[in-house]
């Protein structure tokens, strides 16, 4: 029986690295937005936990759709 998993040396890092950088940048954007502005439904610390721990980018998308205060100025 063969092992179908990839080892660390077989991972195509040139393809994976840009995606990881985009995910980290998206989470950073969401955290900065949470800190600077008012949020809805949950306290700020809870939204930061959601953005960081829920499967990236799903946590950030949930925050942007549900938690972001829509009545704020830019």
Biopython code that builds the backbone (N, CA, C, O; Angstrom):
import numpy as np
from Bio.PDB.StructureBuilder import StructureBuilder

atoms = [
    (1, "UNK", "N", (0.838, -1.166, 0.000)),
    (1, "UNK", "CA", (0.000, 0.000, 0.000)),
    (1, "UNK", "C", (0.892, 1.241, 0.000)),
    (1, "UNK", "O", (1.786, 1.362, 0.837)),
    (2, "UNK", "N", (0.654, 2.152, -0.924)),
    (2, "UNK", "CA", (1.491, 3.342, -1.024)),
    (2, "UNK", "C", (0.899, 4.474, -0.200)),
    (2, "UNK", "O", (-0.312, 4.554, 0.005)),
    (3, "UNK", "N", (1.774, 5.338, 0.260)),
    (3, "UNK", "CA", (1.368, 6.510, 1.021)),
    (3, "UNK", "C", (1.110, 7.641, 0.034)),
    (3, "UNK", "O", (2.017, 8.048, -0.692)),
    (4, "UNK", "N", (-0.119, 8.152, 0.000)),
    (4, "UNK", "CA", (-0.460, 9.178, -0.981)),
    (4, "UNK", "C", (-0.166, 10.589, -0.484)),
    (4, "UNK", "O", (-0.334, 11.536, -1.252)),
    (5, "UNK", "N", (0.265, 10.778, 0.765)),
    (5, "UNK", "CA", (0.562, 12.096, 1.315)),
    (5, "UNK", "C", (1.885, 12.629, 0.796)),
    (5, "UNK", "O", (2.761, 11.865, 0.389)),
    (6, "UNK", "N", (2.018, 13.931, 0.815)),
    (6, "UNK", "CA", (3.249, 14.574, 0.378)),
    (6, "UNK", "C", (4.173, 14.771, 1.572)),
    (6, "UNK", "O", (3.722, 15.060, 2.680)),
    (7, "UNK", "N", (5.447, 14.612, 1.337)),
    (7, "UNK", "CA", (6.415, 14.965, 2.361)),
    (7, "UNK", "C", (6.763, 16.441, 2.194)),
    (7, "UNK", "O", (6.428, 17.054, 1.181)),
    (8, "UNK", "N", (7.436, 17.005, 3.192)),
    (8, "UNK", "CA", (7.781, 18.429, 3.137)),
    (8, "UNK", "C", (8.618, 18.766, 1.902)),
    (8, "UNK", "O", (8.484, 19.856, 1.346)),
    (9, "UNK", "N", (9.466, 17.860, 1.477)),
    (9, "UNK", "CA", (10.315, 18.148, 0.321)),
    (9, "UNK", "C", (9.554, 18.053, -1.006)),
    (9, "UNK", "O", (10.035, 18.541, -2.029)),
    (10, "UNK", "N", (8.378, 17.431, -0.999)),
    (10, "UNK", "CA", (7.595, 17.293, -2.225)),
    (10, "UNK", "C", (6.552, 18.395, -2.407)),
    (10, "UNK", "O", (5.909, 18.461, -3.455)),
    (11, "UNK", "N", (6.372, 19.252, -1.417)),
    (11, "UNK", "CA", (5.378, 20.314, -1.506)),
    (11, "UNK", "C", (5.895, 21.400, -2.453)),
    (11, "UNK", "O", (7.031, 21.853, -2.309)),
    (12, "UNK", "N", (5.077, 21.820, -3.414)),
    (12, "UNK", "CA", (5.508, 22.870, -4.356)),
    (12, "UNK", "C", (5.440, 24.251, -3.687)),
    (12, "UNK", "O", (4.464, 24.980, -3.860)),
    (13, "UNK", "N", (6.475, 24.600, -2.929)),
    (13, "UNK", "CA", (6.467, 25.830, -2.140)),
    (13, "UNK", "C", (6.336, 27.083, -2.990)),
    (13, "UNK", "O", (5.780, 28.076, -2.521)),
    (14, "UNK", "N", (6.823, 27.075, -4.209)),
    (14, "UNK", "CA", (6.699, 28.250, -5.076)),
    (14, "UNK", "C", (5.233, 28.542, -5.393)),
    (14, "UNK", "O", (4.879, 29.693, -5.647)),
    (15, "UNK", "N", (4.391, 27.535, -5.383)),
    (15, "UNK", "CA", (2.964, 27.723, -5.642)),
    (15, "UNK", "C", (2.189, 27.987, -4.354)),
    (15, "UNK", "O", (1.188, 28.703, -4.375)),
    (16, "UNK", "N", (2.632, 27.430, -3.253)),
    (16, "UNK", "CA", (1.917, 27.546, -1.985)),
    (16, "UNK", "C", (2.212, 28.881, -1.284)),
    (16, "UNK", "O", (1.320, 29.456, -0.661)),
    (17, "UNK", "N", (3.428, 29.368, -1.377)),
    (17, "UNK", "CA", (3.841, 30.571, -0.654)),
    (17, "UNK", "C", (2.982, 31.799, -0.972)),
    (17, "UNK", "O", (2.571, 32.485, -0.036)),
    (18, "UNK", "N", (2.689, 32.113, -2.232)),
    (18, "UNK", "CA", (1.844, 33.286, -2.501)),
    (18, "UNK", "C", (0.445, 33.172, -1.892)),
    (18, "UNK", "O", (-0.115, 34.171, -1.440)),
    (19, "UNK", "N", (-0.115, 31.978, -1.878)),
    (19, "UNK", "CA", (-1.437, 31.774, -1.286)),
    (19, "UNK", "C", (-1.374, 32.006, 0.220)),
    (19, "UNK", "O", (-2.266, 32.638, 0.785)),
    (20, "UNK", "N", (-0.338, 31.505, 0.871)),
    (20, "UNK", "CA", (-0.173, 31.716, 2.304)),
    (20, "UNK", "C", (-0.005, 33.195, 2.627)),
    (20, "UNK", "O", (-0.571, 33.687, 3.603)),
    (21, "UNK", "N", (0.765, 33.901, 1.815)),
    (21, "UNK", "CA", (0.961, 35.335, 2.025)),
    (21, "UNK", "C", (-0.364, 36.080, 1.867)),
    (21, "UNK", "O", (-0.655, 36.984, 2.650)),
    (22, "UNK", "N", (-1.165, 35.719, 0.876)),
    (22, "UNK", "CA", (-2.472, 36.359, 0.692)),
    (22, "UNK", "C", (-3.398, 36.090, 1.870)),
    (22, "UNK", "O", (-4.094, 36.998, 2.325)),
    (23, "UNK", "N", (-3.417, 34.860, 2.370)),
    (23, "UNK", "CA", (-4.239, 34.527, 3.530)),
    (23, "UNK", "C", (-3.810, 35.331, 4.753)),
    (23, "UNK", "O", (-4.658, 35.861, 5.471)),
    (24, "UNK", "N", (-2.513, 35.428, 4.997)),
    (24, "UNK", "CA", (-2.020, 36.188, 6.143)),
    (24, "UNK", "C", (-2.331, 37.674, 5.996)),
    (24, "UNK", "O", (-2.685, 38.331, 6.975)),
    (25, "UNK", "N", (-2.204, 38.205, 4.792)),
    (25, "UNK", "CA", (-2.528, 39.611, 4.553)),
    (25, "UNK", "C", (-4.019, 39.868, 4.769)),
    (25, "UNK", "O", (-4.394, 40.907, 5.311)),
    (26, "UNK", "N", (-4.859, 38.947, 4.357)),
    (26, "UNK", "CA", (-6.307, 39.089, 4.542)),
    (26, "UNK", "C", (-6.667, 39.080, 6.022)),
    (26, "UNK", "O", (-7.471, 39.899, 6.467)),
    (27, "UNK", "N", (-6.086, 38.170, 6.784)),
    (27, "UNK", "CA", (-6.338, 38.111, 8.225)),
    (27, "UNK", "C", (-5.839, 39.395, 8.888)),
    (27, "UNK", "O", (-6.519, 39.946, 9.754)),
    (28, "UNK", "N", (-4.661, 39.877, 8.492)),
    (28, "UNK", "CA", (-4.125, 41.118, 9.057)),
    (28, "UNK", "C", (-5.056, 42.285, 8.745)),
    (28, "UNK", "O", (-5.306, 43.117, 9.617)),
    (29, "UNK", "N", (-5.570, 42.363, 7.531)),
    (29, "UNK", "CA", (-6.513, 43.421, 7.164)),
    (29, "UNK", "C", (-7.746, 43.367, 8.058)),
    (29, "UNK", "O", (-8.190, 44.397, 8.566)),
    (30, "UNK", "N", (-8.298, 42.180, 8.252)),
    (30, "UNK", "CA", (-9.499, 42.035, 9.080)),
    (30, "UNK", "C", (-9.224, 42.441, 10.528)),
    (30, "UNK", "O", (-10.045, 43.124, 11.140)),
    (31, "UNK", "N", (-8.086, 42.033, 11.080)),
    (31, "UNK", "CA", (-7.756, 42.373, 12.465)),
    (31, "UNK", "C", (-7.589, 43.884, 12.614)),
    (31, "UNK", "O", (-8.095, 44.466, 13.574)),
    (32, "UNK", "N", (-6.896, 44.519, 11.691)),
    (32, "UNK", "CA", (-6.721, 45.975, 11.749)),
    (32, "UNK", "C", (-8.070, 46.668, 11.631)),
    (32, "UNK", "O", (-8.322, 47.642, 12.340)),
    (33, "UNK", "N", (-8.942, 46.189, 10.754)),
    (33, "UNK", "CA", (-10.270, 46.770, 10.594)),
    (33, "UNK", "C", (-11.085, 46.624, 11.874)),
    (33, "UNK", "O", (-11.798, 47.550, 12.261)),
    (34, "UNK", "N", (-10.988, 45.489, 12.526)),
    (34, "UNK", "CA", (-11.706, 45.264, 13.784)),
    (34, "UNK", "C", (-11.220, 46.233, 14.859)),
    (34, "UNK", "O", (-12.024, 46.825, 15.579)),
    (35, "UNK", "N", (-9.918, 46.388, 14.962)),
    (35, "UNK", "CA", (-9.351, 47.252, 16.001)),
    (35, "UNK", "C", (-9.728, 48.717, 15.769)),
    (35, "UNK", "O", (-9.986, 49.439, 16.732)),
    (36, "UNK", "N", (-9.763, 49.163, 14.542)),
    (36, "UNK", "CA", (-9.988, 50.577, 14.232)),
    (36, "UNK", "C", (-11.456, 50.997, 14.208)),
    (36, "UNK", "O", (-11.750, 52.182, 14.364)),
    (37, "UNK", "N", (-12.380, 50.063, 14.017)),
    (37, "UNK", "CA", (-13.776, 50.430, 13.817)),
    (37, "UNK", "C", (-14.701, 49.677, 14.767)),
    (37, "UNK", "O", (-14.299, 48.715, 15.421)),
    (38, "UNK", "N", (-15.944, 50.133, 14.826)),
    (38, "UNK", "CA", (-16.965, 49.445, 15.604)),
    (38, "UNK", "C", (-17.379, 48.166, 14.890)),
    (38, "UNK", "O", (-17.304, 48.064, 13.666)),
    (39, "UNK", "N", (-17.816, 47.192, 15.682)),
    (39, "UNK", "CA", (-18.263, 45.914, 15.142)),
    (39, "UNK", "C", (-19.657, 45.615, 15.678)),
    (39, "UNK", "O", (-20.122, 46.262, 16.617)),
    (40, "UNK", "N", (-20.320, 44.630, 15.077)),
    (40, "UNK", "CA", (-21.661, 44.232, 15.488)),
    (40, "UNK", "C", (-21.642, 42.801, 16.016)),
    (40, "UNK", "O", (-20.792, 41.994, 15.640)),
    (41, "UNK", "N", (-22.598, 42.505, 16.894)),
    (41, "UNK", "CA", (-22.955, 41.170, 17.368)),
    (41, "UNK", "C", (-21.973, 40.528, 18.350)),
    (41, "UNK", "O", (-22.422, 39.816, 19.248)),
    (42, "UNK", "N", (-20.692, 40.734, 18.232)),
    (42, "UNK", "CA", (-19.707, 40.140, 19.135)),
    (42, "UNK", "C", (-18.735, 41.212, 19.582)),
    (42, "UNK", "O", (-18.583, 42.230, 18.908)),
    (43, "UNK", "N", (-18.066, 40.995, 20.725)),
    (43, "UNK", "CA", (-17.005, 41.933, 21.104)),
    (43, "UNK", "C", (-15.826, 41.831, 20.139)),
    (43, "UNK", "O", (-15.672, 40.835, 19.431)),
    (44, "UNK", "N", (-15.006, 42.864, 20.121)),
    (44, "UNK", "CA", (-13.873, 42.897, 19.189)),
    (44, "UNK", "C", (-12.958, 41.698, 19.362)),
    (44, "UNK", "O", (-12.512, 41.116, 18.374)),
    (45, "UNK", "N", (-12.667, 41.314, 20.618)),
    (45, "UNK", "CA", (-11.756, 40.192, 20.843)),
    (45, "UNK", "C", (-12.325, 38.914, 20.239)),
    (45, "UNK", "O", (-11.569, 38.085, 19.732)),
    (46, "UNK", "N", (-13.643, 38.742, 20.282)),
    (46, "UNK", "CA", (-14.249, 37.530, 19.720)),
    (46, "UNK", "C", (-14.140, 37.522, 18.195)),
    (46, "UNK", "O", (-13.904, 36.473, 17.594)),
    (47, "UNK", "N", (-14.312, 38.693, 17.566)),
    (47, "UNK", "CA", (-14.166, 38.750, 16.112)),
    (47, "UNK", "C", (-12.727, 38.455, 15.693)),
    (47, "UNK", "O", (-12.493, 37.817, 14.667)),
    (48, "UNK", "N", (-11.768, 38.921, 16.488)),
    (48, "UNK", "CA", (-10.368, 38.620, 16.173)),
    (48, "UNK", "C", (-10.119, 37.119, 16.268)),
    (48, "UNK", "O", (-9.420, 36.557, 15.426)),
    (49, "UNK", "N", (-10.678, 36.468, 17.273)),
    (49, "UNK", "CA", (-10.542, 35.014, 17.406)),
    (49, "UNK", "C", (-11.180, 34.316, 16.210)),
    (49, "UNK", "O", (-10.603, 33.381, 15.654)),
    (50, "UNK", "N", (-12.368, 34.767, 15.812)),
    (50, "UNK", "CA", (-13.047, 34.164, 14.655)),
    (50, "UNK", "C", (-12.177, 34.300, 13.408)),
    (50, "UNK", "O", (-12.003, 33.335, 12.664)),
    (51, "UNK", "N", (-11.634, 35.487, 13.178)),
    (51, "UNK", "CA", (-10.822, 35.719, 11.975)),
    (51, "UNK", "C", (-9.546, 34.886, 11.983)),
    (51, "UNK", "O", (-9.115, 34.406, 10.934)),
    (52, "UNK", "N", (-8.947, 34.713, 13.132)),
    (52, "UNK", "CA", (-7.661, 34.017, 13.203)),
    (52, "UNK", "C", (-7.794, 32.499, 13.295)),
    (52, "UNK", "O", (-6.945, 31.777, 12.773)),
    (53, "UNK", "N", (-8.846, 32.002, 13.950)),
    (53, "UNK", "CA", (-8.917, 30.572, 14.214)),
    (53, "UNK", "C", (-9.884, 29.802, 13.324)),
    (53, "UNK", "O", (-9.712, 28.599, 13.125)),
    (54, "UNK", "N", (-10.886, 30.469, 12.792)),
    (54, "UNK", "CA", (-11.792, 29.785, 11.872)),
    (54, "UNK", "C", (-11.065, 29.647, 10.545)),
    (54, "UNK", "O", (-10.278, 30.516, 10.167)),
    (55, "UNK", "N", (-11.320, 28.593, 9.862)),
    (55, "UNK", "CA", (-10.623, 28.277, 8.617)),
    (55, "UNK", "C", (-10.460, 29.511, 7.728)),
    (55, "UNK", "O", (-11.436, 30.117, 7.287)),
    (56, "UNK", "N", (-9.208, 29.858, 7.483)),
    (56, "UNK", "CA", (-8.885, 31.023, 6.660)),
    (56, "UNK", "C", (-9.283, 30.704, 5.234)),
    (56, "UNK", "O", (-8.935, 29.616, 4.775)),
    (57, "UNK", "N", (-9.946, 31.510, 4.526)),
    (57, "UNK", "CA", (-10.391, 32.880, 4.783)),
    (57, "UNK", "C", (-11.825, 32.973, 5.285)),
    (57, "UNK", "O", (-12.388, 34.067, 5.320)),
    (58, "UNK", "N", (-12.426, 31.857, 5.672)),
    (58, "UNK", "CA", (-13.837, 31.853, 6.044)),
    (58, "UNK", "C", (-14.124, 32.791, 7.225)),
    (58, "UNK", "O", (-15.125, 33.507, 7.208)),
    (59, "UNK", "N", (-13.261, 32.797, 8.249)),
    (59, "UNK", "CA", (-13.474, 33.664, 9.405)),
    (59, "UNK", "C", (-13.505, 35.129, 9.023)),
    (59, "UNK", "O", (-14.360, 35.876, 9.498)),
    (60, "UNK", "N", (-12.586, 35.550, 8.174)),
    (60, "UNK", "CA", (-12.562, 36.938, 7.719)),
    (60, "UNK", "C", (-13.768, 37.298, 6.873)),
    (60, "UNK", "O", (-14.302, 38.402, 6.979)),
    (61, "UNK", "N", (-14.189, 36.383, 6.049)),
    (61, "UNK", "CA", (-15.370, 36.631, 5.212)),
    (61, "UNK", "C", (-16.607, 36.764, 6.092)),
    (61, "UNK", "O", (-17.444, 37.635, 5.856)),
    (62, "UNK", "N", (-16.730, 35.907, 7.107)),
    (62, "UNK", "CA", (-17.861, 36.009, 8.040)),
    (62, "UNK", "C", (-17.852, 37.373, 8.715)),
    (62, "UNK", "O", (-18.890, 38.027, 8.822)),
    (63, "UNK", "N", (-16.674, 37.800, 9.170)),
    (63, "UNK", "CA", (-16.592, 39.122, 9.805)),
    (63, "UNK", "C", (-17.020, 40.229, 8.838)),
    (63, "UNK", "O", (-17.822, 41.088, 9.205)),
    (64, "UNK", "N", (-16.501, 40.218, 7.622)),
    (64, "UNK", "CA", (-16.807, 41.289, 6.674)),
    (64, "UNK", "C", (-18.289, 41.337, 6.320)),
    (64, "UNK", "O", (-18.834, 42.418, 6.094)),
    (65, "UNK", "N", (-18.941, 40.193, 6.271)),
    (65, "UNK", "CA", (-20.366, 40.151, 5.912)),
    (65, "UNK", "C", (-21.256, 40.442, 7.112)),
    (65, "UNK", "O", (-22.211, 41.211, 7.001)),
    (66, "UNK", "N", (-20.954, 39.837, 8.258)),
    (66, "UNK", "CA", (-21.854, 39.897, 9.406)),
    (66, "UNK", "C", (-21.417, 40.920, 10.454)),
    (66, "UNK", "O", (-22.244, 41.680, 10.959)),
    (67, "UNK", "N", (-20.136, 40.944, 10.780)),
    (67, "UNK", "CA", (-19.700, 41.707, 11.931)),
    (67, "UNK", "C", (-19.303, 43.140, 11.685)),
    (67, "UNK", "O", (-19.279, 43.944, 12.617)),
    (68, "UNK", "N", (-18.998, 43.472, 10.470)),
    (68, "UNK", "CA", (-18.560, 44.832, 10.159)),
    (68, "UNK", "C", (-19.724, 45.793, 10.284)),
    (68, "UNK", "O", (-20.806, 45.532, 9.759)),
    (69, "UNK", "N", (-19.509, 46.909, 10.979)),
    (69, "UNK", "CA", (-20.555, 47.907, 11.163)),
    (69, "UNK", "C", (-20.793, 48.639, 9.844)),
    (69, "UNK", "O", (-19.912, 49.350, 9.359)),
    (70, "UNK", "N", (-21.968, 48.467, 9.268)),
    (70, "UNK", "CA", (-22.244, 49.034, 7.946)),
    (70, "UNK", "C", (-22.544, 50.526, 7.980)),
    (70, "UNK", "O", (-22.546, 51.172, 6.932)),
    (71, "UNK", "N", (-22.796, 51.087, 9.155)),
    (71, "UNK", "CA", (-23.148, 52.494, 9.237)),
    (71, "UNK", "C", (-21.968, 53.397, 9.516)),
    (71, "UNK", "O", (-22.163, 54.535, 9.945)),
    (72, "UNK", "N", (-20.760, 52.937, 9.291)),
    (72, "UNK", "CA", (-19.586, 53.733, 9.620)),
    (72, "UNK", "C", (-19.090, 54.528, 8.427)),
    (72, "UNK", "O", (-19.427, 54.244, 7.277)),
    (73, "UNK", "N", (-18.271, 55.541, 8.734)),
    (73, "UNK", "CA", (-17.647, 56.323, 7.674)),
    (73, "UNK", "C", (-16.362, 55.644, 7.270)),
    (73, "UNK", "O", (-15.779, 54.916, 8.074)),
    (74, "UNK", "N", (-15.903, 55.851, 6.067)),
    (74, "UNK", "CA", (-14.695, 55.191, 5.567)),
    (74, "UNK", "C", (-13.456, 55.586, 6.290)),
    (74, "UNK", "O", (-12.371, 55.102, 5.966)),
]
sb = StructureBuilder()
sb.init_structure("model")
sb.init_model(0)
sb.init_chain("A")
sb.init_seg("    ")
for serial, (resi, resn, name, xyz) in enumerate(atoms, 1):
    if name == "N":
        sb.init_residue(resn, " ", resi, " ")
    sb.init_atom(name, np.array(xyz, "f"), 0.0, 1.0, " ", f" {name:<3s}", serial, name[0])
structure = sb.get_structure()
